[in-house]
Amino acid sequence: MRIGSAGALQEGIDLGDLIICEGSVREDGASKTYLPERYPAVPDYRLINHCANVAKENNWPHEVGVVLSHESFYHDEDEEESKYWSKKGVLGTDFETAALYTVGRLRKVHTASILNNVVIWGENTTESVGDYQSGASKTAIGEEREIQCALEAMYRLEQEL
């Protein structure tokens, strides 16, 4: 189970909103060392469904969809890449989800990724991440919620299995 942070690629995803990842675009290097790019990065459907249900039951602001896992912020083509994937409906960006999902499938491990949005789409990443690190309230609440969501989802999956 990954709980971490993301930068939004869609309008309307606020700081502290959860992004529940039902798949990831594999623009990272780690997942490619295990399997070719054409292999999809997808979670365990039962675990991800439990994550979505927990968020919904608690009325926590959340989105369920695809994220982009890549290797670096602030590279020369970052803004163009973000706009491209935003137009394709990708919800946000992180570094680890694609690798987790790819290796999890390969190793037959149940996986899911819940991300806490720490960057508003269209805002300066450096300033947003700085707010997150200083303990801004919305992102701190999002962090608590993603932890609670993950624990409850894993408990529910265990009960199901």
C-alpha atoms as a printed R data frame, in Angstrom:
    type eleno elety resid chain resno       x       y       z
1   ATOM     1    CA   MET     A     1   0.000   0.000   0.000
2   ATOM     2    CA   ARG     A     2   1.374   3.339  -0.999
3   ATOM     3    CA   ILE     A     3   0.310   6.456   0.820
4   ATOM     4    CA   GLY     A     4   2.067   9.518  -0.426
5   ATOM     5    CA   SER     A     5   1.758  12.869  -2.104
6   ATOM     6    CA   ALA     A     6   0.795  13.959  -5.588
7   ATOM     7    CA   GLY     A     7   0.531  17.067  -7.688
8   ATOM     8    CA   ALA     A     8  -2.883  17.533  -9.316
9   ATOM     9    CA   LEU     A     9  -3.199  17.598 -13.104
10  ATOM    10    CA   GLN     A    10  -6.901  18.495 -13.094
11  ATOM    11    CA   GLU     A    11  -8.818  21.554 -11.949
12  ATOM    12    CA   GLY     A    12 -11.033  21.023  -8.944
13  ATOM    13    CA   ILE     A    13  -8.657  18.785  -6.995
14  ATOM    14    CA   ASP     A    14  -7.956  20.771  -3.842
15  ATOM    15    CA   LEU     A    15  -5.090  20.531  -1.386
16  ATOM    16    CA   GLY     A    16  -5.661  17.508   0.851
17  ATOM    17    CA   ASP     A    17  -8.036  15.778  -1.566
18  ATOM    18    CA   LEU     A    18  -7.271  12.101  -2.026
19  ATOM    19    CA   ILE     A    19  -6.371  10.580  -5.371
20  ATOM    20    CA   ILE     A    20  -7.090   6.850  -5.423
21  ATOM    21    CA   CYS     A    21  -5.029   5.358  -8.219
22  ATOM    22    CA   GLU     A    22  -6.750   2.776 -10.406
23  ATOM    23    CA   GLY     A    23  -3.783   2.743 -12.767
24  ATOM    24    CA   SER     A    24  -0.597   4.585 -13.606
25  ATOM    25    CA   VAL     A    25   1.112   5.805 -16.748
26  ATOM    26    CA   ARG     A    26   4.573   4.232 -16.647
27  ATOM    27    CA   GLU     A    27   6.909   7.163 -17.296
28  ATOM    28    CA   ASP     A    28   9.256   6.031 -14.541
29  ATOM    29    CA   GLY     A    29  12.463   4.079 -14.910
30  ATOM    30    CA   ALA     A    30  11.976   1.547 -12.119
31  ATOM    31    CA   SER     A    31   8.952  -0.292 -13.545
32  ATOM    32    CA   LYS     A    32  10.656  -0.573 -16.930
33  ATOM    33    CA   THR     A    33  13.490  -2.587 -15.397
34  ATOM    34    CA   TYR     A    34  10.965  -5.329 -14.542
35  ATOM    35    CA   LEU     A    35   8.613  -5.450 -17.526
36  ATOM    36    CA   PRO     A    36   8.188  -3.772 -20.928
37  ATOM    37    CA   GLU     A    37   6.225  -0.495 -21.058
38  ATOM    38    CA   ARG     A    38   3.253  -2.135 -22.745
39  ATOM    39    CA   TYR     A    39   2.530  -4.049 -19.522
40  ATOM    40    CA   PRO     A    40  -0.092  -2.061 -17.549
41  ATOM    41    CA   ALA     A    41   0.466  -0.665 -14.064
42  ATOM    42    CA   VAL     A    42  -2.761  -1.574 -12.268
43  ATOM    43    CA   PRO     A    43  -3.630  -2.304  -8.622
44  ATOM    44    CA   ASP     A    44  -5.530  -5.107  -6.992
45  ATOM    45    CA   TYR     A    45  -9.142  -4.281  -7.897
46  ATOM    46    CA   ARG     A    46 -10.523  -5.432  -4.536
47  ATOM    47    CA   LEU     A    47  -8.099  -3.349  -2.495
48  ATOM    48    CA   ILE     A    48  -8.567  -0.233  -4.620
49  ATOM    49    CA   ASN     A    49 -12.349  -0.670  -4.418
50  ATOM    50    CA   HIS     A    50 -12.119  -0.802  -0.619
51  ATOM    51    CA   CYS     A    51 -10.059   2.408  -0.685
52  ATOM    52    CA   ALA     A    52 -12.696   4.174  -2.772
53  ATOM    53    CA   ASN     A    53 -15.516   2.903  -0.555
54  ATOM    54    CA   VAL     A    54 -13.804   4.076   2.642
55  ATOM    55    CA   ALA     A    55 -13.271   7.559   1.189
56  ATOM    56    CA   LYS     A    56 -16.872   7.717  -0.011
57  ATOM    57    CA   GLU     A    57 -18.341   6.461   3.276
58  ATOM    58    CA   ASN     A    58 -16.393   9.126   5.186
59  ATOM    59    CA   ASN     A    59 -17.325  11.895   2.732
60  ATOM    60    CA   TRP     A    60 -13.673  12.655   2.120
61  ATOM    61    CA   PRO     A    61 -13.021  14.639  -1.067
62  ATOM    62    CA   HIS     A    62 -11.425  12.190  -3.482
63  ATOM    63    CA   GLU     A    63 -10.990  11.237  -7.105
64  ATOM    64    CA   VAL     A    64 -10.474   7.762  -8.531
65  ATOM    65    CA   GLY     A    65  -8.513   7.414 -11.752
66  ATOM    66    CA   VAL     A    66  -5.183   7.223 -13.505
67  ATOM    67    CA   VAL     A    67  -2.003   8.965 -12.350
68  ATOM    68    CA   LEU     A    68   1.338   9.607 -14.015
69  ATOM    69    CA   SER     A    69   4.428   8.166 -12.369
70  ATOM    70    CA   HIS     A    70   7.562   9.876 -13.578
71  ATOM    71    CA   GLU     A    71  11.118  10.425 -12.419
72  ATOM    72    CA   SER     A    72  11.663  14.116 -11.892
73  ATOM    73    CA   PHE     A    73  10.072  17.472 -11.173
74  ATOM    74    CA   TYR     A    74  11.370  20.711 -12.659
75  ATOM    75    CA   HIS     A    75  12.859  19.289 -15.853
76  ATOM    76    CA   ASP     A    76  12.829  21.425 -18.990
77  ATOM    77    CA   GLU     A    77   9.683  19.854 -20.500
78  ATOM    78    CA   ASP     A    78   7.763  19.476 -17.219
79  ATOM    79    CA   GLU     A    79   5.063  22.041 -18.007
80  ATOM    80    CA   GLU     A    80   4.393  20.656 -21.514
81  ATOM    81    CA   GLU     A    81   4.314  17.080 -20.186
82  ATOM    82    CA   SER     A    82   1.859  18.047 -17.458
83  ATOM    83    CA   LYS     A    83  -0.456  19.802 -19.921
84  ATOM    84    CA   TYR     A    84  -0.360  16.789 -22.254
85  ATOM    85    CA   TRP     A    85  -1.333  14.301 -19.534
86  ATOM    86    CA   SER     A    86  -3.920  16.672 -18.077
87  ATOM    87    CA   LYS     A    87  -5.679  16.749 -21.459
88  ATOM    88    CA   LYS     A    88  -5.703  12.931 -21.396
89  ATOM    89    CA   GLY     A    89  -7.600  12.925 -18.076
90  ATOM    90    CA   VAL     A    90  -4.722  11.914 -15.817
91  ATOM    91    CA   LEU     A    91  -5.516  13.080 -12.283
92  ATOM    92    CA   GLY     A    92  -2.078  13.747 -10.829
93  ATOM    93    CA   THR     A    93   1.601  12.873 -10.699
94  ATOM    94    CA   ASP     A    94   3.835  10.925  -8.354
95  ATOM    95    CA   PHE     A    95   7.040   8.889  -8.517
96  ATOM    96    CA   GLU     A    96   6.201   5.456  -7.103
97  ATOM    97    CA   THR     A    97   2.760   4.144  -8.086
98  ATOM    98    CA   ALA     A    98   3.743   2.631 -11.442
99  ATOM    99    CA   ALA     A    99   6.657   0.714  -9.942
100 ATOM   100    CA   LEU     A   100   4.514  -0.542  -7.047
101 ATOM   101    CA   TYR     A   101   1.738  -1.750  -9.344
102 ATOM   102    CA   THR     A   102   4.066  -3.338 -11.893
103 ATOM   103    CA   VAL     A   103   6.174  -5.220  -9.364
104 ATOM   104    CA   GLY     A   104   3.096  -6.089  -7.298
105 ATOM   105    CA   ARG     A   105   1.462  -7.796 -10.280
106 ATOM   106    CA   LEU     A   106   4.671  -9.563 -11.146
107 ATOM   107    CA   ARG     A   107   5.111 -10.828  -7.566
108 ATOM   108    CA   LYS     A   108   1.367 -11.529  -7.008
109 ATOM   109    CA   VAL     A   109   1.090  -8.998  -4.173
110 ATOM   110    CA   HIS     A   110  -2.069  -6.987  -3.456
111 ATOM   111    CA   THR     A   111  -1.338  -3.305  -4.159
112 ATOM   112    CA   ALA     A   112  -3.079   0.062  -3.987
113 ATOM   113    CA   SER     A   113  -1.957   3.674  -3.963
114 ATOM   114    CA   ILE     A   114  -3.687   6.588  -2.242
115 ATOM   115    CA   LEU     A   115  -2.202  10.020  -2.804
116 ATOM   116    CA   ASN     A   116  -2.726  13.250  -0.885
117 ATOM   117    CA   ASN     A   117  -2.818  16.207  -3.253
118 ATOM   118    CA   VAL     A   118  -0.198  18.789  -2.277
119 ATOM   119    CA   VAL     A   119  -0.115  20.891  -5.475
120 ATOM   120    CA   ILE     A   120  -3.083  22.667  -7.078
121 ATOM   121    CA   TRP     A   121  -3.210  22.309 -10.876
122 ATOM   122    CA   GLY     A   122  -1.707  25.404 -12.461
123 ATOM   123    CA   GLU     A   123   0.036  26.677  -9.336
124 ATOM   124    CA   ASN     A   124   3.740  26.830  -8.682
125 ATOM   125    CA   THR     A   125   4.944  23.422  -7.462
126 ATOM   126    CA   THR     A   126   7.739  24.836  -5.315
127 ATOM   127    CA   GLU     A   127   5.377  27.055  -3.331
128 ATOM   128    CA   SER     A   128   2.745  24.311  -2.888
129 ATOM   129    CA   VAL     A   129   5.258  21.714  -1.711
130 ATOM   130    CA   GLY     A   130   6.700  24.301   0.695
131 ATOM   131    CA   ASP     A   131   3.213  24.803   2.166
132 ATOM   132    CA   TYR     A   132   2.867  21.026   2.565
133 ATOM   133    CA   GLN     A   133   6.172  20.654   4.365
134 ATOM   134    CA   SER     A   134   5.325  23.444   6.787
135 ATOM   135    CA   GLY     A   135   2.200  21.537   7.860
136 ATOM   136    CA   ALA     A   136  -0.541  23.434   6.038
137 ATOM   137    CA   SER     A   137  -3.877  22.304   7.445
138 ATOM   138    CA   LYS     A   138  -5.567  20.914   4.313
139 ATOM   139    CA   THR     A   139  -2.608  18.751   3.375
140 ATOM   140    CA   ALA     A   140  -2.140  17.579   6.975
141 ATOM   141    CA   ILE     A   141  -5.794  16.501   7.066
142 ATOM   142    CA   GLY     A   142  -5.346  14.748   3.712
143 ATOM   143    CA   GLU     A   143  -2.352  12.892   5.068
144 ATOM   144    CA   GLU     A   144  -4.323  11.652   8.077
145 ATOM   145    CA   ARG     A   145  -7.188  10.598   5.838
146 ATOM   146    CA   GLU     A   146  -5.028   8.649   3.429
147 ATOM   147    CA   ILE     A   147  -3.490   6.734   6.330
148 ATOM   148    CA   GLN     A   148  -6.908   5.930   7.790
149 ATOM   149    CA   CYS     A   149  -8.210   4.973   4.349
150 ATOM   150    CA   ALA     A   150  -5.288   2.620   3.722
151 ATOM   151    CA   LEU     A   151  -5.580   0.898   7.087
152 ATOM   152    CA   GLU     A   152  -9.324   0.366   6.773
153 ATOM   153    CA   ALA     A   153  -9.035  -0.868   3.177
154 ATOM   154    CA   MET     A   154  -6.343  -3.387   4.126
155 ATOM   155    CA   TYR     A   155  -8.472  -4.575   7.055
156 ATOM   156    CA   ARG     A   156 -11.471  -5.044   4.773
157 ATOM   157    CA   LEU     A   157  -9.413  -6.954   2.204
158 ATOM   158    CA   GLU     A   158  -8.089  -9.237   4.952
159 ATOM   159    CA   GLN     A   159 -11.653  -9.930   6.097
160 ATOM   160    CA   GLU     A   160 -12.662 -10.690   2.502
161 ATOM   161    CA   LEU     A   161  -9.786 -13.096   1.883
